[in-house]
Amino acid sequence: MATERSAVLAYNLLHDGVAEMGESAVAETIVAPIRRQEPGHFALYKMSAIGLAGQLAPWQRWLVRRLRQLSFAPVGANDDAQRATSGT
């Protein structure tokens, strides 16, 4: 689900960037159709995650939270002082 959310943001930026470069044909024929699909993918994965979350054992929920914490933590923010300067 997090990957799909990132893809939505990335395709929005890619579309705008390609259009700003004057490549409107690329923006509208290649990037725009892909960009339109991403919110649907995000919604599907979100519904699936919500549905499956109730089936997880407590240790599995803990493990998911821990892996997300490690995977999405800011690079170089390893202690409280570093996290404070990065805004986390």
Biopython code that builds the backbone (N, CA, C, O; Angstrom):
import numpy as np
from Bio.PDB.StructureBuilder import StructureBuilder

atoms = [
    (1, "MET", "N", (0.826, -1.180, 0.000)),
    (1, "MET", "CA", (0.000, 0.000, 0.000)),
    (1, "MET", "C", (0.875, 1.250, 0.000)),
    (1, "MET", "O", (0.576, 2.211, -0.709)),
    (2, "ALA", "N", (1.929, 1.249, 0.769)),
    (2, "ALA", "CA", (2.814, 2.415, 0.814)),
    (2, "ALA", "C", (3.489, 2.637, -0.539)),
    (2, "ALA", "O", (3.688, 3.775, -0.962)),
    (3, "THR", "N", (3.837, 1.547, -1.209)),
    (3, "THR", "CA", (4.459, 1.670, -2.518)),
    (3, "THR", "C", (3.501, 2.295, -3.517)),
    (3, "THR", "O", (3.910, 3.130, -4.324)),
    (4, "GLU", "N", (2.244, 1.909, -3.476)),
    (4, "GLU", "CA", (1.250, 2.479, -4.386)),
    (4, "GLU", "C", (1.031, 3.961, -4.106)),
    (4, "GLU", "O", (0.864, 4.750, -5.036)),
    (5, "ARG", "N", (1.032, 4.340, -2.843)),
    (5, "ARG", "CA", (0.882, 5.761, -2.508)),
    (5, "ARG", "C", (2.078, 6.545, -3.049)),
    (5, "ARG", "O", (1.913, 7.641, -3.585)),
    (6, "SER", "N", (3.250, 5.997, -2.912)),
    (6, "SER", "CA", (4.441, 6.646, -3.458)),
    (6, "SER", "C", (4.358, 6.750, -4.975)),
    (6, "SER", "O", (4.785, 7.745, -5.561)),
    (7, "ALA", "N", (3.808, 5.719, -5.607)),
    (7, "ALA", "CA", (3.666, 5.742, -7.065)),
    (7, "ALA", "C", (2.708, 6.846, -7.507)),
    (7, "ALA", "O", (2.959, 7.522, -8.505)),
    (8, "VAL", "N", (1.620, 7.032, -6.777)),
    (8, "VAL", "CA", (0.676, 8.111, -7.101)),
    (8, "VAL", "C", (1.404, 9.452, -7.087)),
    (8, "VAL", "O", (1.280, 10.242, -8.023)),
    (9, "LEU", "N", (2.152, 9.703, -6.040)),
    (9, "LEU", "CA", (2.887, 10.966, -5.934)),
    (9, "LEU", "C", (3.942, 11.084, -7.028)),
    (9, "LEU", "O", (4.111, 12.155, -7.611)),
    (10, "ALA", "N", (4.651, 9.999, -7.311)),
    (10, "ALA", "CA", (5.712, 10.026, -8.321)),
    (10, "ALA", "C", (5.147, 10.285, -9.715)),
    (10, "ALA", "O", (5.715, 11.072, -10.473)),
    (11, "TYR", "N", (4.048, 9.641, -10.058)),
    (11, "TYR", "CA", (3.467, 9.865, -11.388)),
    (11, "TYR", "C", (2.925, 11.274, -11.533)),
    (11, "TYR", "O", (2.982, 11.849, -12.620)),
    (12, "ASN", "N", (2.400, 11.836, -10.458)),
    (12, "ASN", "CA", (1.958, 13.236, -10.516)),
    (12, "ASN", "C", (3.141, 14.158, -10.814)),
    (12, "ASN", "O", (3.048, 15.040, -11.668)),
    (13, "LEU", "N", (4.239, 13.952, -10.114)),
    (13, "LEU", "CA", (5.433, 14.772, -10.351)),
    (13, "LEU", "C", (6.024, 14.527, -11.737)),
    (13, "LEU", "O", (6.458, 15.467, -12.402)),
    (14, "LEU", "N", (6.043, 13.279, -12.171)),
    (14, "LEU", "CA", (6.569, 12.955, -13.493)),
    (14, "LEU", "C", (5.735, 13.619, -14.583)),
    (14, "LEU", "O", (6.277, 14.198, -15.524)),
    (15, "HIS", "N", (4.429, 13.532, -14.452)),
    (15, "HIS", "CA", (3.536, 14.155, -15.441)),
    (15, "HIS", "C", (3.792, 15.658, -15.518)),
    (15, "HIS", "O", (3.954, 16.214, -16.604)),
    (16, "ASP", "N", (3.828, 16.306, -14.357)),
    (16, "ASP", "CA", (4.054, 17.753, -14.344)),
    (16, "ASP", "C", (5.425, 18.116, -14.915)),
    (16, "ASP", "O", (5.552, 19.090, -15.657)),
    (17, "GLY", "N", (6.437, 17.342, -14.575)),
    (17, "GLY", "CA", (7.790, 17.622, -15.056)),
    (17, "GLY", "C", (7.922, 17.445, -16.554)),
    (17, "GLY", "O", (8.536, 18.273, -17.228)),
    (18, "VAL", "N", (7.353, 16.375, -17.079)),
    (18, "VAL", "CA", (7.415, 16.126, -18.514)),
    (18, "VAL", "C", (6.643, 17.216, -19.264)),
    (18, "VAL", "O", (7.089, 17.691, -20.309)),
    (19, "ALA", "N", (5.485, 17.609, -18.726)),
    (19, "ALA", "CA", (4.692, 18.668, -19.356)),
    (19, "ALA", "C", (5.445, 19.997, -19.337)),
    (19, "ALA", "O", (5.413, 20.739, -20.319)),
    (20, "GLU", "N", (6.114, 20.300, -18.241)),
    (20, "GLU", "CA", (6.890, 21.545, -18.144)),
    (20, "GLU", "C", (8.035, 21.578, -19.157)),
    (20, "GLU", "O", (8.439, 22.651, -19.607)),
    (21, "MET", "N", (8.555, 20.407, -19.512)),
    (21, "MET", "CA", (9.629, 20.337, -20.501)),
    (21, "MET", "C", (9.093, 20.483, -21.924)),
    (21, "MET", "O", (9.859, 20.468, -22.887)),
    (22, "GLY", "N", (7.784, 20.622, -22.050)),
    (22, "GLY", "CA", (7.195, 20.774, -23.367)),
    (22, "GLY", "C", (6.853, 19.466, -24.053)),
    (22, "GLY", "O", (6.472, 19.457, -25.224)),
    (23, "GLU", "N", (6.984, 18.367, -23.336)),
    (23, "GLU", "CA", (6.691, 17.044, -23.903)),
    (23, "GLU", "C", (5.247, 16.661, -23.587)),
    (23, "GLU", "O", (4.990, 15.676, -22.894)),
    (24, "SER", "N", (4.318, 17.448, -24.101)),
    (24, "SER", "CA", (2.901, 17.213, -23.770)),
    (24, "SER", "C", (2.400, 15.882, -24.322)),
    (24, "SER", "O", (1.555, 15.244, -23.694)),
    (25, "ALA", "N", (2.894, 15.448, -25.474)),
    (25, "ALA", "CA", (2.461, 14.161, -26.030)),
    (25, "ALA", "C", (2.853, 13.013, -25.104)),
    (25, "ALA", "O", (2.057, 12.104, -24.870)),
    (26, "VAL", "N", (4.066, 13.053, -24.581)),
    (26, "VAL", "CA", (4.521, 12.018, -23.648)),
    (26, "VAL", "C", (3.694, 12.082, -22.367)),
    (26, "VAL", "O", (3.261, 11.054, -21.846)),
    (27, "ALA", "N", (3.482, 13.290, -21.868)),
    (27, "ALA", "CA", (2.715, 13.460, -20.627)),
    (27, "ALA", "C", (1.312, 12.896, -20.762)),
    (27, "ALA", "O", (0.828, 12.212, -19.859)),
    (28, "GLU", "N", (0.649, 13.177, -21.890)),
    (28, "GLU", "CA", (-0.754, 12.788, -22.043)),
    (28, "GLU", "C", (-0.961, 11.368, -22.545)),
    (28, "GLU", "O", (-1.968, 10.745, -22.208)),
    (29, "THR", "N", (-0.038, 10.837, -23.342)),
    (29, "THR", "CA", (-0.253, 9.498, -23.898)),
    (29, "THR", "C", (0.420, 8.383, -23.114)),
    (29, "THR", "O", (0.001, 7.228, -23.191)),
    (30, "ILE", "N", (1.461, 8.722, -22.360)),
    (30, "ILE", "CA", (2.181, 7.685, -21.611)),
    (30, "ILE", "C", (1.945, 7.821, -20.111)),
    (30, "ILE", "O", (1.473, 6.887, -19.461)),
    (31, "VAL", "N", (2.273, 8.974, -19.573)),
    (31, "VAL", "CA", (2.241, 9.138, -18.116)),
    (31, "VAL", "C", (0.810, 9.269, -17.577)),
    (31, "VAL", "O", (0.480, 8.658, -16.561)),
    (32, "ALA", "N", (-0.033, 10.049, -18.236)),
    (32, "ALA", "CA", (-1.388, 10.290, -17.723)),
    (32, "ALA", "C", (-2.213, 9.009, -17.563)),
    (32, "ALA", "O", (-2.866, 8.848, -16.532)),
    (33, "PRO", "N", (-2.213, 8.084, -18.543)),
    (33, "PRO", "CA", (-2.990, 6.859, -18.345)),
    (33, "PRO", "C", (-2.492, 6.018, -17.163)),
    (33, "PRO", "O", (-3.287, 5.436, -16.425)),
    (34, "ILE", "N", (-1.189, 5.962, -16.997)),
    (34, "ILE", "CA", (-0.638, 5.214, -15.851)),
    (34, "ILE", "C", (-1.022, 5.918, -14.566)),
    (34, "ILE", "O", (-1.420, 5.273, -13.596)),
    (35, "ARG", "N", (-0.907, 7.225, -14.552)),
    (35, "ARG", "CA", (-1.230, 8.009, -13.358)),
    (35, "ARG", "C", (-2.683, 7.803, -12.943)),
    (35, "ARG", "O", (-2.984, 7.751, -11.750)),
    (36, "ARG", "N", (-3.588, 7.687, -13.915)),
    (36, "ARG", "CA", (-5.011, 7.489, -13.599)),
    (36, "ARG", "C", (-5.279, 6.137, -12.954)),
    (36, "ARG", "O", (-6.252, 5.998, -12.212)),
    (37, "GLN", "N", (-4.446, 5.144, -13.217)),
    (37, "GLN", "CA", (-4.650, 3.810, -12.654)),
    (37, "GLN", "C", (-4.186, 3.690, -11.210)),
    (37, "GLN", "O", (-4.721, 2.877, -10.455)),
    (38, "GLU", "N", (-3.220, 4.472, -10.823)),
    (38, "GLU", "CA", (-2.588, 4.288, -9.512)),
    (38, "GLU", "C", (-3.534, 4.472, -8.323)),
    (38, "GLU", "O", (-3.440, 3.686, -7.381)),
    (39, "PRO", "N", (-4.435, 5.454, -8.303)),
    (39, "PRO", "CA", (-5.338, 5.549, -7.143)),
    (39, "PRO", "C", (-6.189, 4.290, -6.951)),
    (39, "PRO", "O", (-6.492, 3.916, -5.818)),
    (40, "GLY", "N", (-6.572, 3.643, -8.040)),
    (40, "GLY", "CA", (-7.321, 2.392, -7.930)),
    (40, "GLY", "C", (-6.496, 1.284, -7.311)),
    (40, "GLY", "O", (-6.994, 0.514, -6.490)),
    (41, "HIS", "N", (-5.228, 1.201, -7.706)),
    (41, "HIS", "CA", (-4.341, 0.207, -7.101)),
    (41, "HIS", "C", (-4.186, 0.476, -5.609)),
    (41, "HIS", "O", (-4.241, -0.442, -4.792)),
    (42, "PHE", "N", (-3.993, 1.747, -5.267)),
    (42, "PHE", "CA", (-3.841, 2.121, -3.858)),
    (42, "PHE", "C", (-5.084, 1.712, -3.064)),
    (42, "PHE", "O", (-4.968, 1.143, -1.978)),
    (43, "ALA", "N", (-6.265, 1.998, -3.601)),
    (43, "ALA", "CA", (-7.508, 1.666, -2.899)),
    (43, "ALA", "C", (-7.652, 0.156, -2.710)),
    (43, "ALA", "O", (-8.068, -0.303, -1.646)),
    (44, "LEU", "N", (-7.308, -0.610, -3.738)),
    (44, "LEU", "CA", (-7.387, -2.065, -3.634)),
    (44, "LEU", "C", (-6.470, -2.594, -2.536)),
    (44, "LEU", "O", (-6.888, -3.401, -1.705)),
    (45, "TYR", "N", (-5.217, -2.135, -2.536)),
    (45, "TYR", "CA", (-4.288, -2.607, -1.514)),
    (45, "TYR", "C", (-4.693, -2.145, -0.123)),
    (45, "TYR", "O", (-4.497, -2.875, 0.848)),
    (46, "LYS", "N", (-5.250, -0.955, -0.010)),
    (46, "LYS", "CA", (-5.701, -0.459, 1.289)),
    (46, "LYS", "C", (-6.851, -1.315, 1.814)),
    (46, "LYS", "O", (-6.846, -1.711, 2.979)),
    (47, "MET", "N", (-7.830, -1.601, 0.966)),
    (47, "MET", "CA", (-8.958, -2.447, 1.392)),
    (47, "MET", "C", (-8.471, -3.837, 1.782)),
    (47, "MET", "O", (-8.934, -4.407, 2.770)),
    (48, "SER", "N", (-7.551, -4.373, 1.019)),
    (48, "SER", "CA", (-7.007, -5.695, 1.334)),
    (48, "SER", "C", (-6.278, -5.686, 2.673)),
    (48, "SER", "O", (-6.433, -6.602, 3.480)),
    (49, "ALA", "N", (-5.487, -4.649, 2.899)),
    (49, "ALA", "CA", (-4.722, -4.557, 4.147)),
    (49, "ALA", "C", (-5.659, -4.431, 5.345)),
    (49, "ALA", "O", (-5.449, -5.073, 6.374)),
    (50, "ILE", "N", (-6.683, -3.608, 5.208)),
    (50, "ILE", "CA", (-7.634, -3.436, 6.307)),
    (50, "ILE", "C", (-8.354, -4.751, 6.588)),
    (50, "ILE", "O", (-8.549, -5.121, 7.746)),
    (51, "GLY", "N", (-8.749, -5.457, 5.526)),
    (51, "GLY", "CA", (-9.434, -6.730, 5.704)),
    (51, "GLY", "C", (-8.559, -7.790, 6.332)),
    (51, "GLY", "O", (-9.028, -8.584, 7.148)),
    (52, "LEU", "N", (-7.296, -7.810, 5.963)),
    (52, "LEU", "CA", (-6.389, -8.829, 6.485)),
    (52, "LEU", "C", (-5.840, -8.501, 7.870)),
    (52, "LEU", "O", (-5.430, -9.402, 8.602)),
    (53, "ALA", "N", (-5.828, -7.237, 8.231)),
    (53, "ALA", "CA", (-5.249, -6.829, 9.520)),
    (53, "ALA", "C", (-5.943, -7.518, 10.689)),
    (53, "ALA", "O", (-5.300, -7.877, 11.675)),
    (54, "GLY", "N", (-7.243, -7.699, 10.576)),
    (54, "GLY", "CA", (-7.994, -8.353, 11.656)),
    (54, "GLY", "C", (-7.673, -9.821, 11.813)),
    (54, "GLY", "O", (-7.976, -10.411, 12.849)),
    (55, "GLN", "N", (-7.072, -10.417, 10.814)),
    (55, "GLN", "CA", (-6.737, -11.838, 10.866)),
    (55, "GLN", "C", (-5.343, -12.100, 11.432)),
    (55, "GLN", "O", (-4.972, -13.248, 11.675)),
    (56, "LEU", "N", (-4.580, -11.038, 11.638)),
    (56, "LEU", "CA", (-3.216, -11.213, 12.130)),
    (56, "LEU", "C", (-3.193, -11.466, 13.635)),
    (56, "LEU", "O", (-3.998, -10.916, 14.386)),
    (57, "ALA", "N", (-2.275, -12.291, 14.045)),
    (57, "ALA", "CA", (-2.038, -12.513, 15.467)),
    (57, "ALA", "C", (-1.331, -11.283, 16.033)),
    (57, "ALA", "O", (-0.706, -10.531, 15.285)),
    (58, "PRO", "N", (-1.426, -11.069, 17.360)),
    (58, "PRO", "CA", (-0.761, -9.904, 17.945)),
    (58, "PRO", "C", (0.726, -9.814, 17.608)),
    (58, "PRO", "O", (1.225, -8.716, 17.359)),
    (59, "TRP", "N", (1.439, -10.926, 17.595)),
    (59, "TRP", "CA", (2.869, -10.867, 17.283)),
    (59, "TRP", "C", (3.097, -10.449, 15.828)),
    (59, "TRP", "O", (4.092, -9.792, 15.521)),
    (60, "GLN", "N", (2.175, -10.828, 14.930)),
    (60, "GLN", "CA", (2.303, -10.429, 13.527)),
    (60, "GLN", "C", (2.063, -8.929, 13.355)),
    (60, "GLN", "O", (2.751, -8.276, 12.570)),
    (61, "ARG", "N", (1.090, -8.381, 14.087)),
    (61, "ARG", "CA", (0.844, -6.937, 14.032)),
    (61, "ARG", "C", (2.053, -6.179, 14.565)),
    (61, "ARG", "O", (2.443, -5.151, 14.011)),
    (62, "TRP", "N", (2.647, -6.693, 15.648)),
    (62, "TRP", "CA", (3.854, -6.063, 16.199)),
    (62, "TRP", "C", (4.972, -6.087, 15.164)),
    (62, "TRP", "O", (5.664, -5.089, 14.962)),
    (63, "LEU", "N", (5.143, -7.235, 14.510)),
    (63, "LEU", "CA", (6.211, -7.367, 13.521)),
    (63, "LEU", "C", (6.000, -6.403, 12.352)),
    (63, "LEU", "O", (6.956, -5.781, 11.890)),
    (64, "VAL", "N", (4.783, -6.272, 11.877)),
    (64, "VAL", "CA", (4.491, -5.339, 10.783)),
    (64, "VAL", "C", (4.822, -3.911, 11.208)),
    (64, "VAL", "O", (5.460, -3.171, 10.459)),
    (65, "ARG", "N", (4.386, -3.522, 12.416)),
    (65, "ARG", "CA", (4.699, -2.164, 12.902)),
    (65, "ARG", "C", (6.199, -1.951, 13.002)),
    (65, "ARG", "O", (6.699, -0.887, 12.638)),
    (66, "ARG", "N", (6.916, -2.938, 13.487)),
    (66, "ARG", "CA", (8.366, -2.814, 13.644)),
    (66, "ARG", "C", (9.067, -2.721, 12.286)),
    (66, "ARG", "O", (9.964, -1.896, 12.113)),
    (67, "LEU", "N", (8.675, -3.547, 11.335)),
    (67, "LEU", "CA", (9.285, -3.508, 10.007)),
    (67, "LEU", "C", (9.004, -2.188, 9.308)),
    (67, "LEU", "O", (9.878, -1.651, 8.627)),
    (68, "ARG", "N", (7.797, -1.658, 9.467)),
    (68, "ARG", "CA", (7.490, -0.350, 8.880)),
    (68, "ARG", "C", (8.341, 0.732, 9.520)),
    (68, "ARG", "O", (8.835, 1.629, 8.836)),
    (69, "GLN", "N", (8.511, 0.648, 10.823)),
    (69, "GLN", "CA", (9.329, 1.634, 11.529)),
    (69, "GLN", "C", (10.756, 1.614, 11.004)),
    (69, "GLN", "O", (11.355, 2.668, 10.786)),
    (70, "LEU", "N", (11.297, 0.434, 10.804)),
    (70, "LEU", "CA", (12.666, 0.316, 10.313)),
    (70, "LEU", "C", (12.771, 0.681, 8.830)),
    (70, "LEU", "O", (13.748, 1.303, 8.414)),
    (71, "SER", "N", (11.791, 0.304, 8.048)),
    (71, "SER", "CA", (11.833, 0.528, 6.603)),
    (71, "SER", "C", (11.624, 1.982, 6.216)),
    (71, "SER", "O", (12.227, 2.461, 5.255)),
    (72, "PHE", "N", (10.773, 2.690, 6.955)),
    (72, "PHE", "CA", (10.414, 4.041, 6.567)),
    (72, "PHE", "C", (11.041, 5.110, 7.455)),
    (72, "PHE", "O", (10.662, 6.278, 7.378)),
    (73, "ALA", "N", (11.987, 4.724, 8.288)),
    (73, "ALA", "CA", (12.661, 5.694, 9.135)),
    (73, "ALA", "C", (13.582, 6.566, 8.278)),
    (73, "ALA", "O", (14.171, 6.079, 7.313)),
    (74, "PRO", "N", (13.708, 7.833, 8.617)),
    (74, "PRO", "CA", (14.610, 8.700, 7.845)),
    (74, "PRO", "C", (16.058, 8.214, 7.933)),
    (74, "PRO", "O", (16.519, 7.792, 8.993)),
    (75, "VAL", "N", (16.750, 8.277, 6.826)),
    (75, "VAL", "CA", (18.155, 7.861, 6.776)),
    (75, "VAL", "C", (18.987, 8.845, 7.590)),
    (75, "VAL", "O", (18.858, 10.059, 7.433)),
    (76, "GLY", "N", (19.835, 8.318, 8.455)),
    (76, "GLY", "CA", (20.718, 9.152, 9.250)),
    (76, "GLY", "C", (20.101, 9.679, 10.530)),
    (76, "GLY", "O", (20.750, 10.431, 11.257)),
    (77, "ALA", "N", (18.852, 9.301, 10.827)),
    (77, "ALA", "CA", (18.208, 9.730, 12.068)),
    (77, "ALA", "C", (18.146, 8.517, 12.999)),
    (77, "ALA", "O", (17.136, 7.817, 13.073)),
    (78, "ASN", "N", (19.251, 8.291, 13.703)),
    (78, "ASN", "CA", (19.380, 7.074, 14.488)),
    (78, "ASN", "C", (19.177, 7.258, 15.986)),
    (78, "ASN", "O", (19.042, 6.273, 16.711)),
    (79, "ASP", "N", (19.154, 8.488, 16.458)),
    (79, "ASP", "CA", (18.900, 8.715, 17.879)),
    (79, "ASP", "C", (17.956, 9.906, 18.026)),
    (79, "ASP", "O", (17.586, 10.535, 17.035)),
    (80, "ASP", "N", (17.567, 10.213, 19.266)),
    (80, "ASP", "CA", (16.574, 11.274, 19.503)),
    (80, "ASP", "C", (17.016, 12.632, 18.970)),
    (80, "ASP", "O", (16.205, 13.379, 18.423)),
    (81, "ALA", "N", (18.296, 12.954, 19.129)),
    (81, "ALA", "CA", (18.786, 14.262, 18.663)),
    (81, "ALA", "C", (18.713, 14.362, 17.144)),
    (81, "ALA", "O", (18.317, 15.396, 16.606)),
    (82, "GLN", "N", (19.094, 13.294, 16.456)),
    (82, "GLN", "CA", (19.038, 13.308, 14.990)),
    (82, "GLN", "C", (17.604, 13.311, 14.495)),
    (82, "GLN", "O", (17.292, 13.971, 13.504)),
    (83, "ARG", "N", (16.722, 12.578, 15.174)),
    (83, "ARG", "CA", (15.310, 12.589, 14.773)),
    (83, "ARG", "C", (14.696, 13.958, 14.973)),
    (83, "ARG", "O", (13.865, 14.386, 14.172)),
    (84, "ALA", "N", (15.085, 14.645, 16.017)),
    (84, "ALA", "CA", (14.558, 15.992, 16.275)),
    (84, "ALA", "C", (14.954, 16.963, 15.171)),
    (84, "ALA", "O", (14.158, 17.817, 14.783)),
    (85, "THR", "N", (16.170, 16.840, 14.666)),
    (85, "THR", "CA", (16.586, 17.762, 13.597)),
    (85, "THR", "C", (15.952, 17.414, 12.257)),
    (85, "THR", "O", (15.886, 18.262, 11.366)),
    (86, "SER", "N", (15.480, 16.158, 12.100)),
    (86, "SER", "CA", (14.845, 15.787, 10.842)),
    (86, "SER", "C", (13.338, 15.971, 10.897)),
    (86, "SER", "O", (12.652, 15.741, 9.901)),
    (87, "GLY", "N", (12.818, 16.378, 12.033)),
    (87, "GLY", "CA", (11.391, 16.626, 12.168)),
    (87, "GLY", "C", (10.573, 15.389, 12.440)),
    (87, "GLY", "O", (9.358, 15.398, 12.240)),
    (88, "THR", "N", (11.210, 14.320, 12.893)),
    (88, "THR", "CA", (10.452, 13.093, 13.169)),
    (88, "THR", "C", (10.430, 12.775, 14.636)),
    (88, "THR", "O", (9.835, 11.776, 15.042)),
]
sb = StructureBuilder()
sb.init_structure("model")
sb.init_model(0)
sb.init_chain("A")
sb.init_seg("    ")
for serial, (resi, resn, name, xyz) in enumerate(atoms, 1):
    if name == "N":
        sb.init_residue(resn, " ", resi, " ")
    sb.init_atom(name, np.array(xyz, "f"), 0.0, 1.0, " ", f" {name:<3s}", serial, name[0])
structure = sb.get_structure()
